[in-house]
Amino acid sequence: MQPSAKDNGTSYKIALALLVGLFLIGMAATILTASRRASPVVDSDYYLNGLHYDQTRSGAKNPGLGWSMAASLAGGELLVRVSDGAGAPVAGGRLCFVPKKSDAGGTLALAESAPGLYRAPRPTAGDGELHGTLRFSHGEASASQRLVLFN
């Protein structure tokens, strides 16, 4: 009688086939889930939604999104006019200029001199340019705008 030879190769082939099968099932499940549940991140109008963020439900929570700030240097003062979307002055808020570099003298608070017109002494910078951000708040609403001043 001949001794029977064990074929251990079949168990590895079955295990490998099971792993490939599990991978294919997982990939099919992932593709089906991705095709049925579209995220706003992969929305075809993703960038258009970003351009009109202030008109969305989450963007409409801040009425300051429609405000504009116009800054100018007049004599020894920094003047900033804050207007709402209709062009009317926004009075009674707090406005400050935050320099980009910490060595530029710190935050500068502007005082309201007329409705919607805020002024402060002209900030000085060592290199002649002052980069920063104007930050305006009025109650729950806020607005910000980058600003570059040339001394």
C-alpha positions in Angstrom: 0.0 0.0 0.0 1.2 3.5 -0.8 1.4 6.1 1.8 -1.0 9.0 1.1 0.6 12.4 0.7 -0.9 15.3 2.4 -1.6 18.3 0.3 -1.2 21.3 2.6 -1.4 23.7 -0.4 -5.2 23.6 -0.6 -5.7 25.2 2.8 -3.6 28.2 1.9 -5.4 28.5 -1.4 -8.8 28.5 0.3 -7.6 31.1 2.9 -6.2 33.3 0.1 -9.4 33.0 -1.9 -11.4 34.0 1.2 -9.3 37.1 1.8 -9.7 38.2 -1.9 -13.4 37.6 -1.6 -13.7 39.7 1.6 -11.7 42.5 -0.1 -14.0 42.5 -3.1 -17.1 42.5 -0.9 -15.7 45.4 1.2 -14.9 47.4 -2.0 -18.4 46.8 -3.4 -20.0 47.9 -0.1 -17.8 51.1 0.0 -18.7 52.0 -3.6 -22.4 51.5 -3.0 -22.3 53.6 0.2 -20.4 56.4 -1.5 -22.7 56.5 -4.4 -25.9 56.7 -2.3 -24.8 59.0 0.5 -23.3 62.1 -1.1 -21.5 64.4 1.3 -21.7 68.2 0.9 -17.9 68.1 0.5 -18.2 66.2 -2.8 -21.3 68.2 -3.9 -21.0 69.3 -7.5 -21.8 72.9 -6.4 -19.2 72.9 -3.5 -17.4 76.1 -4.5 -20.6 77.8 -5.5 -22.0 77.1 -2.0 -18.8 78.7 -0.5 -19.3 81.8 -2.6 -22.8 82.3 -1.3 -22.2 81.1 2.2 -24.0 84.2 3.7 -27.2 83.1 2.1 -27.1 79.6 3.6 -28.8 78.6 6.9 -25.5 78.4 8.8 -24.1 81.6 7.3 -27.2 83.6 7.9 -26.7 83.4 11.7 -24.1 86.2 11.4 -25.7 89.4 10.1 -22.2 91.0 9.9 -21.4 88.9 6.8 -22.9 91.6 4.6 -21.0 94.5 6.3 -18.2 96.4 4.6 -15.3 98.4 6.1 -13.5 101.2 4.2 -10.2 102.3 5.8 -8.2 105.4 5.0 -5.3 107.4 6.5 -6.1 111.1 7.0 -3.4 113.2 8.6 -2.4 111.5 11.8 -5.4 109.2 12.1 -6.7 105.9 10.8 -10.4 106.3 9.8 -12.6 103.3 9.2 -16.2 103.6 7.9 -18.4 100.5 8.7 -21.5 100.0 6.6 -24.2 97.3 6.4 -25.3 95.7 3.2 -27.6 98.6 2.3 -24.9 101.2 2.8 -26.2 102.5 6.1 -23.6 103.2 8.9 -23.3 100.5 11.6 -23.1 102.4 14.9 -22.4 101.3 18.5 -19.9 98.5 17.7 -16.4 97.8 18.8 -13.6 98.0 16.2 -10.0 97.1 16.6 -6.9 96.7 14.4 -4.8 93.6 15.1 -1.4 93.8 13.5 0.0 90.7 11.8 3.3 90.9 13.6 3.3 91.0 17.4 6.1 93.5 17.4 4.0 96.1 15.6 2.6 97.6 18.9 -0.3 95.3 19.7 -4.0 95.7 19.2 -5.3 99.2 18.4 -8.8 100.0 19.5 -10.7 102.5 17.4 -13.3 104.9 18.9 -16.5 105.8 17.3 -16.6 109.6 16.4 -19.8 109.6 14.3 -22.3 106.8 13.5 -20.4 104.2 11.6 -17.1 106.2 11.6 -14.3 104.9 13.8 -10.9 106.6 14.3 -7.6 106.1 16.1 -4.1 107.6 16.1 -2.2 106.5 13.0 -0.3 103.3 13.8 3.4 103.3 13.1 5.5 100.5 11.7 9.3 100.2 11.5 9.4 99.1 7.9 6.8 101.5 6.6 4.1 98.9 6.1 1.6 97.6 8.6 -0.3 94.4 7.8 -3.2 93.3 10.0 -6.9 92.6 10.3 -9.8 94.9 11.2 -12.2 93.2 13.5 -15.6 94.7 14.2 -18.3 93.3 16.5 -21.8 94.6 17.3 -23.8 92.3 19.6 -23.8 88.8 18.2 -22.7 90.0 14.7 -19.1 90.3 13.6 -17.1 91.2 10.6 -13.4 91.1 9.7 -11.2 92.4 6.9 -7.5 92.3 6.1 -5.8 95.6 5.8 -2.4 96.9 4.6 -1.3 100.3 5.7 1.6 102.2 4.2 3.2 104.8 6.5 
